[in-house]
Each structure stands twice: as structure tokens, then as C-alpha cells.
Amino acid sequence: MLIDLSSLSPAQKQQWLQHAIAPRPIALASTIDQNGQVNLSPFSFFNLFSSNPPIVIFSPARRVRDNTIKHTLENVMSVPEVVINIVDEDLVQQTSLSSCEYPKAVNEFDKAGFTMEAATYVRPPMVKESKVKLECKVLEIKALGTEGGAGNLVICEVIGMHVASEILNQEGTMIDQRKLHHVARLGGDWYCKVVPDNLFVVEKPNVKLGIGMDALPAPIRHSKWLTGNHLGQLANVDQYPTIDPSFEDHKLKQIVQYYAINPEEMDRELHCYAAQLLDEGKVKEAWQVLLFSSYQH
């Protein structure tokens, strides 16, 4: 199905893109106007774009229905400061409530039941309940268009972070990803949450180069039982493995003994077992099983 975005209405474009480009982290942005009126609003067009200098960007888009701009955008234009409060599972319903389009004189902190907490470097208040708060100076605001749905990139430099001790690792030196249950936006009314059961590790070669898919032997590369993810794991080693004579594996012995008279079935079982090992993150062991399979050929 090919979708020609130029033929769609702004609302249709928004729906297709927001369902496809996800999950998106949520910036719960607190701002203030020149008269001291506070505003709080969430934005899922948001992310980190540089660590040195530390730059984050969020985008208060022009409203699709009537092409008006949001109070947040008005505020950062007059007072170029913002606190970006990171949204986790504990805050999601209150955050959603803060997205209601209340009149400018209404403080969304009160409506959403959040507690205002004074920031250290900027004038807008922080959300006390948020476990991570980013105090930011607004460097630039870049309009991407003038029609409804057009974004406005608010480019911010993070000048201070507040992190709750409860989400730090045991040494207290870094955030423990398993303790900060981020919430992210999908399309429509859909959200997702980051909890330990959903987390997995992908090993990346930081210095040494992976051998690459093209270096995998054809029987492995064209395996019916190994997925693209499996092949990616195998191709991430920096040197082509060799058979380890000391490698001992009970299940490998069982497969060889049971399927010795049928090489095709043994090959299938060995590849399926290698896939199981890769799913468990045991790349070295999977390579030994597959090398044994290749050796049989």
C-alpha cells in the first residue's frame, strides 16, 4: 500500500504519521509568560539531539483544526526558558489531563493535580512528581510552516537536570533503566510503557567492526530457521569464529545422536537450537552449534 501524503488532509497525515513513527517520548513542558502566568502541556514531538552541547527539541505544532498556536509556544517566544519534565507510568493520566486546552488564565498544574516546584536556573516551575526534570534555555524557535499541523521546533539547551535518587543504580552514579518506567505516545489514544519485562540488550561493537552479513556462510545466511535478528547477532562478532574443541553442550550431543542418520533433519534441529541460544543472548554458543552444522557439510 502506497500512501501519497500530498493527497491527504492535515488530520489524515497526522494520523498516519503518528501511528507509524512511534513510540515517542513525552516532554511535559512547563513555561511562563511575561506576567508570571504558568502553563503546563505535554508534547510527543520531542527528543534528544545532541549531548555536547546538550540539546533537546520539542515541537508545539499549529492546531490542525483552526491553525492557532498553543500557549506554550507563545510563552517561550516571550520568555525563552522551559522545564521539560519526563513522563513515566506514574504520571501518565495526570499528564493527559494537562493536555486539555484550558483558557490561558488557568494553571494546568492545578487542573492536573501536579505540584509546582521552583527550578534552580530558570523561571518556569518544575513538576515535583516527575522523576527527571530538565531545566532549559531556549536557543531558537524554528517554524516549519504556516498551515495547520505545521511544527515549531523549540531548540533547547539543557543547563541542569534533577534526578530522583530512587531511579539511580546501586552505585548512585547513573539512572537504572529498569527503574524509570518511561511512557511514550503511539497513534490515536495509544500509549506504551517501558518496564523491565519489555527491556532487552543489543550488544553493539563500539571499537571493533562486526564481520557483517555478507561474511556469513551461505548455509547460515540463507537459513530457513534463523531470522534477520539472529543473523545480525551472528554478524556482529569482530572475527569469524572457529570450532572450539573444548565446547561441550548436552543438547548438541542429543541432536547429533538422534538425527545422525538424517543430515537434513539434523541441520534443521541445529539451526533451531542456535536460534534458541541467540534468543537467550548466547552468541558464542550459537556460533559453535552452527559451526558444527557447517562442518557436517
Secondary structure, 3 states (H helix, E strand, C coil): CCCCHHHCCHHHHHHHHHHHCCCEECEEEEEECCCCCEEEEEECCEEEEEECCEEEEECCCCCCCCCCCCHHHHHHHHCCEEEEEECEHHHHHHHHHHCCCCCCCCCHHHHHCCCEECCCCCCCCEECCCCEEEEEEEEEEEECCCCCCCCEEEEEEEEEEEECHHHECCCCCCECCCCCCEEEECCCCCEEECCHHHCCCCCCCCCCCCCCHHHCCHHHHCCCCCCHHHHHHHCCCCCCCCCCCCCCCHHHHHHHHHHCCCHHHHHHHHHHHHHHHHHCCCHHHHHHHHHHHHHHC
